[in-house]
Amino acid sequence: MGDLIDDLSLYAVENLIPRFQQETAAEIRTAWHKVDRLVEQLKALSPEADRYLEQLQNELLTIDFYRGRAVLQAGLSIGLELGRLI
């Protein structure tokens, strides 16, 4: 099941998510620009702040990965259940 979820996750990232995010593309770009500016401001505070920021970014990526995986699994579960009803 893990390989299937990995393959479907990759398909979703490459093909589905960009299509669903078209409506909010401008907002997403604006948010990323703000994040980039904030990251640079935080890095400039001290080397210690830079290390904490890197750790924070890694943990946020981990959270996002597992959340995305759970969303995909939920979608698959709904699809399978609908398939049984038809």
C-alpha positions in Angstrom: 0.0 0.0 0.0 2.9 2.3 0.7 4.1 2.3 -2.9 0.6 3.0 -4.2 0.3 6.0 -1.8 3.7 7.3 -2.8 2.8 7.0 -6.5 -0.5 8.6 -6.0 1.0 11.4 -3.9 3.5 12.2 -6.7 0.7 12.2 -9.3 -1.4 14.5 -7.1 1.6 16.9 -6.6 2.4 17.0 -10.3 -1.0 17.0 -11.8 -3.9 17.7 -9.5 -2.7 20.2 -6.9 -1.5 22.8 -9.4 -4.9 22.6 -11.1 -6.8 23.0 -7.9 -4.6 25.9 -6.8 -5.1 28.0 -9.9 -7.8 30.1 -8.2 -5.4 31.0 -5.3 -2.1 31.2 -7.3 -1.7 35.0 -6.7 -2.4 34.7 -2.9 0.1 31.8 -2.7 2.8 33.7 -4.5 2.2 36.7 -2.2 2.5 34.5 0.9 5.7 32.9 -0.3 7.2 36.3 -1.0 6.3 37.4 2.6 7.8 34.1 3.9 11.0 34.8 2.0 11.3 38.3 3.5 10.6 37.1 7.0 13.1 34.3 6.7 15.8 36.8 5.6 14.9 39.1 8.5 15.1 36.2 11.0 18.4 34.9 9.6 19.9 38.4 10.0 19.2 38.4 13.8 21.9 35.9 14.8 23.5 32.6 13.8 21.4 30.9 16.5 18.2 32.3 15.1 19.3 31.0 11.7 19.7 27.5 13.2 16.3 27.6 14.8 14.7 28.8 11.6 16.2 25.9 9.7 14.9 23.5 12.3 11.5 25.1 12.1 11.3 24.9 8.4 12.2 21.2 8.5 9.5 20.5 11.0 6.9 22.4 9.0 7.8 20.4 5.9 7.5 17.2 7.9 4.0 18.3 9.2 3.0 19.3 5.7 4.1 16.0 4.2 2.2 13.8 6.7 -0.9 16.0 6.4 -0.8 15.7 2.7 -0.4 12.0 2.9 -3.4 11.8 5.3 -5.5 13.9 2.9 -4.6 11.6 0.0 -5.5 8.5 2.1 -8.8 10.1 3.0 -9.5 10.8 -0.6 -8.6 7.2 -1.6 -10.9 5.9 1.2 -13.8 8.0 0.0 -13.2 6.9 -3.6 -13.1 3.2 -2.5 -16.3 3.6 -0.5 -18.1 5.3 -3.3 -16.9 2.5 -5.6 -18.5 0.0 -3.4 -21.8 1.9 -3.4 -22.1 1.9 -7.2 
